[in-house]
Amino acid sequence: MLALGIDPGTATTGYGLVREMEGAPAVVTYGVILTPAGAPMAERLLAIYREIQRLIALHHPDTGAVEKLFFQRNVSTAMTVGQARGVALLAMAEAGLSIGEYNPRDVKLAVAGYGAADKPQMQGMVRAILNLPEAPRPDDAADALAVAICHLHSARLRALTDE
């Protein structure tokens, strides 16, 4: 199974594609979608949407997952992140992918075994789980890989409990 993980943001959206291979996750690709700071919001969202569409067309994932919005004190930031989540969900739904949504605590718990893991802990665990020579950079890409890993773990558990 190939999972596309998304860490949404309007300036930087992280993505990671992880394939389940013989019971172990393996990285396919990862990176970030960057949008120009001065561009109108509609153009930024369109760029994110089109790039996710391109990733789906290129890699044909079986499933996708998006990190849920973590409520922030800055309401305007939360709103823009919510808009980025929306276009990611739309692109995945339009492609017919099954979609999972996970809050940051659940992703941390699935990947690091600790729901309050910090960034370095998460990056180290993503590196170890995917057998990478170094921690993935930037942080948004590492977070997207963590979302994909979490989704694959959840799919494996669902498969075990459904049988």
C-alpha positions in Angstrom: 0.0 0.0 0.0 1.2 3.5 -0.9 0.2 6.3 1.4 0.4 10.1 0.7 0.9 12.1 3.9 0.2 15.8 4.0 1.3 18.4 6.6 -0.8 21.4 5.5 0.2 25.0 5.5 -0.4 27.9 3.1 3.3 29.0 3.0 4.7 25.5 3.2 2.8 22.2 2.8 4.8 19.1 3.5 4.2 15.9 1.6 5.5 12.4 2.0 4.9 9.2 0.1 5.5 6.0 2.1 5.0 2.4 0.8 4.3 -0.6 3.0 6.8 -3.2 1.8 6.9 -6.6 3.4 5.5 -5.2 6.7 7.9 -2.3 6.8 7.4 1.3 5.6 9.8 2.6 2.9 10.1 6.1 1.7 9.2 6.8 -1.9 9.6 10.6 -2.0 9.1 13.6 0.2 9.3 17.4 0.0 7.4 20.6 0.4 5.1 22.7 -1.7 6.1 26.4 -1.3 3.9 29.3 -2.2 4.9 32.9 -2.5 4.3 35.0 0.6 2.9 38.0 -1.3 0.5 36.0 -3.6 -3.2 36.2 -3.0 -4.6 33.4 -0.9 -6.7 31.9 -3.7 -3.5 31.6 -5.9 -1.6 29.9 -3.0 -4.4 27.4 -2.4 -4.6 26.7 -6.1 -0.9 26.0 -6.2 -1.1 23.6 -3.3 -4.1 21.8 -4.9 -2.4 21.5 -8.3 0.8 20.2 -6.8 -1.1 17.5 -4.8 -3.0 16.6 -7.9 0.4 16.2 -9.7 1.8 14.1 -6.9 -1.2 11.8 -7.1 -1.1 11.5 -10.9 2.7 10.8 -10.7 2.7 8.2 -7.9 -0.8 6.8 -7.8 -1.1 6.4 -4.0 -3.7 4.0 -2.7 -4.6 6.1 0.2 -3.9 9.5 1.8 -3.8 11.2 5.1 -3.8 14.8 6.3 -2.9 16.2 9.7 -5.8 17.7 11.5 -5.8 21.2 12.6 -4.2 21.9 15.9 -6.0 24.8 17.5 -3.6 27.7 17.7 -3.9 31.0 19.6 -3.6 32.9 16.3 -7.0 32.4 14.8 -6.0 33.8 11.4 -3.2 31.3 11.1 -5.6 28.5 12.1 -8.0 29.6 9.4 -5.4 29.6 6.6 -4.0 26.2 7.7 -7.6 25.0 7.6 -7.9 26.2 4.0 -4.8 24.3 3.0 -6.2 21.2 4.7 -9.4 21.7 2.7 -7.6 21.8 -0.7 -5.5 18.7 0.2 -8.6 16.8 1.2 -10.4 17.9 -2.0 -7.5 16.8 -4.2 -7.4 13.4 -2.5 -11.2 12.9 -2.5 -11.3 13.9 -6.2 -8.7 11.2 -7.0 -10.9 8.6 -5.1 -8.4 8.0 -2.4 -9.5 6.7 1.0 -8.5 9.4 3.5 -7.4 9.4 7.1 -7.2 12.4 9.3 -5.0 12.4 12.4 -4.4 15.0 15.1 -0.8 15.8 15.9 -0.9 13.9 19.2 -2.0 10.7 17.5 0.7 11.0 14.8 3.4 11.5 17.6 2.0 8.5 19.5 2.0 6.3 16.4 5.5 7.3 15.3 7.4 8.0 18.5 5.3 6.2 21.1 4.8 9.4 23.0 2.0 11.9 22.2 4.1 14.9 23.3 7.2 14.1 21.3 9.2 17.2 20.2 10.4 17.9 16.7 13.9 16.3 17.1 12.4 13.2 18.6 9.9 12.9 15.7 12.5 13.5 13.0 14.8 10.9 14.6 12.0 8.3 14.7 11.0 9.1 11.1 14.6 8.6 10.1 14.9 5.3 12.0 11.5 3.9 10.8 12.3 4.7 7.1 16.0 3.7 7.4 17.1 7.1 6.1 20.8 8.2 6.4 19.7 11.5 8.1 16.5 13.1 9.4 14.3 14.4 6.6 14.3 18.2 6.1 12.6 20.5 6.2 10.4 19.9 9.3 7.2 20.0 7.2 8.4 17.1 5.0 9.3 15.1 8.1 5.9 15.8 9.6 4.2 14.7 6.3 6.2 11.4 6.4 5.1 10.9 10.0 1.5 11.4 8.9 1.9 8.7 6.2 3.6 6.3 8.7 0.8 6.9 11.2 -1.8 6.2 8.4 -0.1 2.9 7.4 0.1 1.8 11.0 -3.6 2.6 11.5 -4.5 0.7 8.2 -2.5 -2.3 9.5 -4.4 -2.3 12.8 -7.7 -1.9 11.0 -6.9 -4.9 8.8 -6.0 -7.0 11.9 -9.2 -6.1 13.7 -11.5 -6.5 10.7 -10.4 -10.1 10.0 
